[in-house]
Amino acid sequence: MNKGRYENQNIAVLGAGLSGNAAALLLRSEGAQVTVLDSAEEKKLLKSTLDNLRAHGVRAIFSRAELK
C-alpha cells in the first residue's frame, strides 16, 4: 500500500456494514476525508461501529431523510 495515496481526497463510502466500515477505515488511514452514507436509521446500527468510525475521523450520515 502507498501511504497517503488518498491524501486530501473526499471519498464517500456507501453502507456502514462490515465492508463499508473496513473500506472507510482503510481509506482514512491512507489520508482520505471519508463520509459513510447508509440508508438505515442511526439507532439501528451498532453503537460500537459508529463510535469506531467517528474515533477515526470518519463522518457518518444515516437514514434517507438525512440524505435528501
Phi, psi and omega per residue, in radians:
M1 nan 2.521 3.056
N2 -1.561 2.069 3.127
K3 -1.162 2.238 3.124
G4 1.351 0.290 -3.105
R5 -0.985 -0.589 -3.109
Y6 -1.902 0.395 -3.107
E7 -0.880 2.204 3.095
N8 1.101 0.276 3.034
Q9 -1.514 2.433 3.042
N10 -1.643 2.073 -3.058
I11 -2.257 2.359 3.057
A12 -1.814 2.371 3.063
V13 -1.977 2.234 -3.136
L14 -1.637 2.034 3.125
G15 1.780 2.310 -3.130
A16 -1.851 0.381 3.080
G17 -1.310 -2.896 -3.094
L18 -1.027 -0.804 -3.116
S19 -1.187 -0.769 3.124
G20 -1.108 -0.711 3.105
N21 -1.081 -0.822 3.139
A22 -1.097 -0.754 3.137
A23 -1.114 -0.769 -3.136
A24 -1.064 -0.777 -3.121
L25 -1.203 -0.651 3.094
L26 -1.130 -0.838 3.126
L27 -1.080 -0.690 3.109
R28 -1.104 -0.702 3.128
S29 -1.164 -0.357 3.101
E30 -1.604 0.100 3.037
G31 1.703 0.061 -3.124
A32 -1.338 2.678 2.947
Q33 -1.604 1.942 -2.953
V34 -1.943 2.388 3.005
T35 -2.157 2.224 3.077
V36 -1.733 2.243 3.116
L37 -1.977 2.296 3.125
D38 -2.505 2.439 -3.100
S39 -1.385 -0.187 3.120
A40 -1.306 2.753 3.024
E41 -1.294 2.527 -3.089
E42 -0.981 -0.669 -3.090
K43 -1.167 -0.254 3.136
K44 -1.561 -0.088 -3.134
L45 -1.757 2.728 -3.139
L46 -1.116 2.254 3.130
K47 -1.045 -0.640 -3.136
S48 -1.121 -0.616 3.100
T49 -1.137 -0.828 3.133
L50 -1.102 -0.768 3.132
D51 -1.061 -0.713 -3.134
N52 -1.144 -0.800 3.115
L53 -1.045 -0.856 -3.097
R54 -1.159 -0.604 3.105
A55 -1.110 -0.456 3.125
H56 -1.671 0.154 3.080
G57 1.419 0.379 3.118
V58 -1.615 2.265 3.081
R59 -1.432 2.432 -3.127
A60 -2.234 2.281 3.099
I61 -2.178 2.238 -3.051
F62 -2.190 2.739 3.081
S63 1.263 2.559 -3.107
R64 -1.059 -0.584 -3.126
A65 -1.072 -0.676 -3.140
E66 -1.306 -0.405 -3.092
L67 -1.428 -0.248 -3.100
K68 -1.292 nan nan
